[in-house]
Amino acid sequence: MDDREALDAYSSTVMRVAQTVLPSLAAVSVRTRQGMGAGSASVINDDGNLLTSAHVVDGASRVELAFPDGAVVPASVIGADPLSDLAVLRAEGETPPPVRLGDASTLGVGQLVVALGNPRGLSGSVTAGIVSALGRSLPTRAGRVIDEVIQTDAALNPGNSGGVLADSAGRMVGVNTAVAGIGLGLAVPINATTREIIQALRTNGRVRRAWLGIAGATVPLGPDVAAKAGAKVGMQVVSVVPGSPAALAGARAGDIVLSLDGAAIADPTALQRRMVEAAIGRRMEMTVWRNGALVDVVVEPEELRVS
């Protein structure tokens, strides 16, 4: 294949993805106390549900969807999760066919992806690029970190948030976000974890998570504790919230957390991953290194409350 044929193949792929996804992509207009906002959303099922970014509809008193076929319909927010920056809307009217959901865990660095959205009010915009990196972390406004974020060189701008990151088959593998900065392409992945979040938002309007009340940082382990833990790093407790489950269990600043409920804890993100709904109210053994000895602390996580 010569250069011209390769370019034609690339263009054909991007055009095919655009033709597949754009009909299901809506421009989102939002009214809040602060004024008007905008973003993107995509139809994800035949029940009129759309997926967007939580920050797009934060504080919304009115939401309106405009589709490429000219249809404009009001919508309501049925669930938003600021900790994953995902939200589910329900259109109060007919919607186009849904996009197909893919699996971001199958992506590889260098793979072709296409970002579709409505940047700066320019509806139906398409940019293409490659997966630049996988496994990035993105802090949210709620103070938590979204794991496994996709980085691409497909430029994003305000209004792209909530739009579709698609693979070459036209499947949505990510939800674009422009909160990281103009021109930086990041997307919340569509994977097993986010599918559960989306389902929880659809059925319950919220996502339940557990909370221990400790903050920590990754530290290298000395040879003696590394040998016992079977790991080179652990999470040192920097602070413990008074009255929190961790405080009630006797956790202390300076402890180095090695495992929780049998799973190795190497950093705060690993601990965060264990704080799922099933952990709420369940007694769990947390092994820490304290004053030269292994100590088992029994914790009982509570439900995390997000204001």
C-alpha positions in Angstrom: 0.0 0.0 0.0 1.5 3.4 -1.0 1.1 6.6 0.9 -2.0 7.7 -1.0 -3.7 4.4 -0.5 -2.9 4.6 3.2 -4.3 8.1 3.5 -7.5 7.1 1.6 -7.9 4.1 4.0 -7.4 6.4 7.0 -9.9 8.9 5.7 -12.4 6.2 4.9 -12.2 4.9 8.4 -12.7 8.3 10.0 -15.6 9.1 7.7 -17.3 5.7 8.5 -17.0 6.4 12.2 -18.4 9.9 11.9 -21.3 8.6 9.8 -22.0 5.9 12.4 -21.7 8.0 15.6 -22.8 11.5 14.8 -26.5 10.8 14.4 -26.6 9.6 18.0 -24.6 12.6 19.4 -26.4 15.5 20.9 -25.3 19.1 21.7 -26.2 19.8 25.3 -27.3 23.2 26.5 -27.5 23.7 30.2 -29.0 26.5 32.4 -27.6 26.9 35.9 -27.6 29.7 38.5 -24.3 30.8 37.1 -25.7 31.1 33.5 -25.6 28.9 30.4 -23.3 26.0 29.7 -22.7 23.5 26.9 -21.4 20.1 26.2 -22.1 16.9 24.4 -24.0 13.6 25.1 -24.6 10.4 23.3 -27.6 8.1 23.2 -26.7 4.8 24.9 -29.9 2.8 24.7 -33.4 2.6 23.3 -35.0 4.0 26.5 -33.9 7.5 25.7 -30.9 7.5 28.0 -27.8 9.6 27.1 -24.3 9.5 28.6 -22.4 12.7 29.3 -19.9 14.2 31.8 -21.1 15.0 35.3 -19.5 18.5 35.2 -21.5 19.4 32.1 -24.8 19.1 34.0 -23.6 20.1 37.4 -26.2 22.4 39.0 -28.5 22.2 35.9 -32.0 23.6 36.3 -32.7 23.0 32.6 -31.2 20.7 30.0 -31.9 20.7 26.3 -30.6 18.4 23.6 -30.1 19.2 19.9 -29.5 16.4 17.5 -28.0 16.5 14.0 -31.3 15.8 12.4 -32.6 19.1 13.8 -34.7 17.7 16.6 -34.5 19.6 19.9 -35.8 17.9 23.1 -35.7 18.7 26.8 -33.9 16.2 29.1 -33.6 15.5 32.8 -30.6 14.4 34.8 -31.5 11.0 36.3 -28.1 10.4 37.9 -24.7 12.1 38.1 -21.5 10.8 39.7 -18.9 13.5 40.2 -16.3 11.0 41.4 -16.2 9.4 37.9 -17.4 12.5 36.1 -20.2 10.6 34.4 -23.9 11.4 34.2 -26.9 9.8 32.6 -29.7 11.9 31.1 -33.2 11.0 30.0 -34.5 12.6 26.9 -38.2 13.7 27.0 -38.8 12.9 23.4 -37.7 10.5 20.7 -34.0 9.8 20.2 -31.8 8.4 17.4 -30.5 4.8 17.7 -27.8 4.4 20.4 -24.1 4.2 19.9 -22.5 0.9 20.5 -20.4 0.6 23.7 -16.9 -0.8 23.3 -14.3 -1.8 25.8 -11.4 0.5 26.5 -9.4 -2.3 28.1 -8.7 -3.6 24.6 -7.1 -0.4 23.4 -3.4 -0.2 22.6 -1.1 2.8 22.4 -0.9 4.0 18.8 -4.4 2.8 18.0 -6.6 5.0 15.8 -9.4 6.8 17.8 -11.9 9.5 16.8 -13.3 12.2 19.1 -16.8 13.5 18.3 -18.5 16.4 20.0 -19.6 20.0 19.9 -16.7 22.2 20.8 -17.4 25.9 21.2 -20.9 25.4 19.9 -19.7 23.9 16.6 -22.0 20.9 16.5 -20.9 17.6 14.9 -17.2 18.2 15.1 -14.8 15.4 14.4 -11.1 15.1 15.3 -9.0 11.9 14.8 -5.7 10.8 16.3 -4.1 7.9 18.1 -4.1 6.6 21.7 -1.1 8.5 23.1 -1.1 6.8 26.5 -3.2 4.5 28.7 -3.6 4.4 32.5 -3.5 8.1 33.1 -5.1 9.5 36.3 -7.4 12.5 36.3 -8.4 14.4 39.5 -12.1 15.3 39.6 -13.7 18.3 41.1 -15.0 16.1 43.9 -11.4 15.4 45.0 -11.1 11.8 43.9 -9.1 10.4 41.0 -10.4 8.7 37.9 -8.2 5.7 37.0 -7.3 4.3 33.6 -8.0 7.5 31.7 -7.2 7.5 28.0 -4.9 10.1 26.5 -5.1 10.8 22.8 -3.7 13.4 20.5 -7.2 14.2 19.2 -7.6 17.8 20.3 -10.5 18.7 22.6 -11.9 22.0 23.5 -14.8 23.3 25.8 -18.0 21.8 24.6 -16.3 18.4 23.8 -16.9 17.2 27.3 -19.4 14.4 27.3 -18.8 13.5 23.7 -17.7 10.2 22.2 -14.2 8.8 21.8 -14.7 6.0 19.3 -12.5 3.2 18.0 -12.2 2.5 14.3 -15.3 0.3 14.4 -17.4 3.2 15.7 -17.8 1.8 19.2 -17.6 4.3 22.1 -14.6 3.5 24.2 -14.5 6.7 26.2 -16.3 9.8 27.2 -14.3 12.9 26.2 -13.4 15.5 28.8 -12.0 19.0 28.2 -11.5 19.8 31.9 -7.7 19.0 31.7 -7.0 21.9 29.4 -7.6 23.1 25.9 -6.1 20.8 23.3 -5.3 18.0 25.7 -7.3 14.8 24.7 -8.4 12.8 27.7 -11.4 10.5 28.0 -13.0 8.5 30.8 -12.8 4.9 29.7 -15.8 2.7 28.9 -14.9 -0.6 30.7 -16.4 -3.0 33.2 -16.1 -0.5 36.1 -17.8 2.4 34.2 -20.5 0.1 32.8 -21.5 -0.7 36.5 -21.4 3.1 37.3 -23.7 3.8 34.3 -26.1 1.0 35.3 -26.2 2.3 38.9 -26.9 5.8 37.7 -29.7 4.6 35.4 -31.4 2.5 38.1 -30.6 4.3 41.4 -29.6 7.8 40.3 -26.3 7.6 42.2 -23.3 5.4 42.9 -22.6 4.1 46.4 -18.9 4.0 47.5 -17.2 3.1 50.8 -14.9 5.4 52.8 -12.2 4.8 55.4 -11.1 8.3 56.2 -7.3 8.1 55.6 -5.0 10.0 53.3 -1.7 8.5 52.3 1.2 8.5 49.9 3.3 5.8 48.3 6.6 5.0 50.1 9.4 2.5 49.4 9.6 -0.4 51.8 12.8 -1.3 53.7 14.3 -4.7 52.9 12.9 -6.3 56.0 9.3 -5.3 55.5 9.5 -5.7 51.7 10.5 -9.4 52.3 7.5 -9.9 54.6 5.0 -8.0 52.4 6.2 -9.4 49.1 6.2 -5.9 47.7 8.6 -3.0 47.2 6.2 -0.2 48.1 3.3 0.5 50.4 1.0 3.4 51.3 2.0 5.4 54.3 -0.9 7.0 56.2 -0.4 10.8 56.2 -3.6 11.7 58.1 -6.6 10.1 59.7 -10.0 11.9 59.8 -11.2 12.1 63.4 -14.2 9.9 64.0 -13.7 8.1 60.7 -13.9 4.3 60.3 -10.0 4.2 60.2 -9.7 6.3 63.3 -12.3 4.1 65.2 -10.3 1.0 64.1 -7.0 2.5 65.6 -5.2 3.4 62.4 -2.5 6.0 62.9 -0.6 8.5 60.9 2.8 6.9 60.1 1.3 3.4 59.6 2.3 1.9 56.3 -0.7 0.0 54.8 0.4 -3.2 53.0 -2.9 -4.9 52.3 -6.6 -4.6 52.8 -8.9 -7.6 52.8 -6.1 -9.7 51.3 -5.4 -7.3 48.4 -2.0 -5.6 48.2 -2.1 -1.8 48.7 0.8 0.0 47.0 -0.7 3.5 46.7 -3.8 5.6 47.4 -5.3 4.6 44.1 -5.2 0.9 45.0 -7.0 1.7 48.3 -9.6 3.7 46.4 -10.3 0.8 44.1 -11.3 -1.3 47.1 -13.8 1.2 48.3 -16.8 -0.2 46.4 -20.4 -0.5 47.4 -19.8 -4.1 48.6 -17.3 -2.9 51.2 -19.8 -0.7 53.0 -20.4 -2.0 56.5 -18.2 -5.1 56.0 -15.4 -5.8 58.5 -12.1 -6.0 56.7 -8.6 -6.7 57.9 -6.0 -4.1 57.1 -2.4 -5.1 57.6 0.0 -2.2 58.4 3.7 -1.9 59.3 4.0 -0.1 62.6 7.0 0.4 64.8 8.9 -2.4 63.2 6.1 -5.0 63.3 3.1 -6.2 61.2 -0.1 -5.1 62.8 -3.6 -6.2 61.7 -6.3 -3.5 62.1 -10.0 -4.4 61.6 -11.8 -1.6 59.7 -15.5 -1.3 58.8 -15.9 1.2 55.9 -18.9 3.6 55.9 -20.7 5.0 52.9 -19.0 8.0 51.4 -21.2 11.1 51.3 -20.6 13.5 48.5 -22.0 17.0 49.0 
